[in-house]
Amino acid sequence: MPILPVIVAGLAGWAFGALWYSVFAKQWIAASGVMTDADGKPVNRKNPFPYVISIAAALIVAATMYYAFDMLEIVTVAKGFTSGLGIGACFAAPWLATSYGFAGRPFTLTMIDAGYAIFGSAVIGAVIPLF
């Protein structure tokens, strides 16, 4: 498996997440119940661990999608995007919804996090066929 498409696709998905959570920052903070400082920013925002985990997760998703796309012969950006969208919507989002439902997490949090899983997967899926 070539490493460059996996790295580029994973980083694209991760960068999309940075944008996604910037747009929904206030709603996510309120729904997640994360502790904030006096400025309303998450207290752990300077902790590198969540960022390392999120980059590693995006790379794992990209590698797995690359492998699946290769087997399924998904070679166009459009098919990659829609396949990634389907993976996010039909695999990742339902698991999040199940876990959050049993944990009693707010539906708003489910929608924000599942939205990232869906559209972040679509971004990764769109980038993979570029290589």
N, C-alpha and C positions, 0 to 999 in steps of 0.2 A: 504494500500500500504506500503510495507516495505521501510523504510527510507535508509538503508545501500546501496542497489543497486542504488538508485537515487543519493545519495551523491557520491559514487565511480564513477558512470558513468558520472555525471555532472563534477566532478573534472577531470576526464580523458579527456573529451571534452574540458574543459578549458585549461588543460595542453597542449593538442594538439594545441590549438590556440596560446599559448605562443611560441611553436616551429614554427608554421606556420608563425607567424608575425616576428619571429626572422629571418627566411629564407628570407622573402620578405620585410624586414624592409625598406631598401633604396627605393625600388620601391613604397611601400605603402606611405612612407613619401612624395615622389615626387608627386604621384598621388592624395593624399588626400589634399595636400596644408596645412597640419598642421604646425603651427608655430614651429620653431626650435630654439635652442640656438646656441651659437658659435661653438659647437662641432657637430652640425647637428642632435641633439637628440630632440625629442618633448619636448616643454617647460612644458607640463602638466604630464610628466612621473612620477613625484613624488606625483601627486594628487591621493588619494586612490579611489575617486568616480568612475572612469571608470572601475577599477578592481573589485570593489564591484558589480557594475551593470553587468559586464561580468560574474562573478561567479553566481550571481543570475539568469541571463538569461540561463546559461548552466544548472543550477539545474531545472529550469522550463522546459526546453527542455527535460531533462532526465526524469522528473516526467511524462510529457505528453507522451513521448515515452514508458515509462514503462507501463502506463495505456493502451495504444494502443496495445503494444506487448502482454500484458496479454489477452486482448480481442481477438486478432488475433492468439493467441497460437504460437507466434514466440519464439522458445525455443533453437535455435542453434546460435552459434556465427556467422556462415556464413549467416544465414537468418537475423540475427540482423544487421550485417554489410550492407548487400544489402538493407534491408528495411530502415536503417538509411540513406544510400546513396541516395535512392529514395526520402525520405522525404526532405533531403537537396536540392537535384537537382530539385524536382518537386513542392516543397512548398516554402522553404526559398529563394533559389536563384532567382526565377522569381520575387518575391516581391522586392528584392534588386535591380534587374535589372530595374524594372519599376520605382522605386523611384529614382534611380540614373540617369536613362535616362531623366526623367522629370526635375531633378535638374541640368542637364547638367554636371554631374560628369564624369570624364574620364573613358573610357572603361577598362583601366588597373585596376582602383580601383574596378570596378564592378567585374572583374575576380578574384582579390585577395580576396575580401570580400565574394563573392559568393563561391569561392573555399573553404574558411574556413567553411562556412555554410554547404556545401556539405560533406566535409571530416570530419569535426567536428561532424556532425550528424551521420556519419558512425561509428566513434569511439564510440560515446555514444551508438549507436545501437549494436555494437559488445560487449560492456561491460555488458549491461543489462542481456543477457541470461546466463552470468557466475554465476548468483545468482539463 
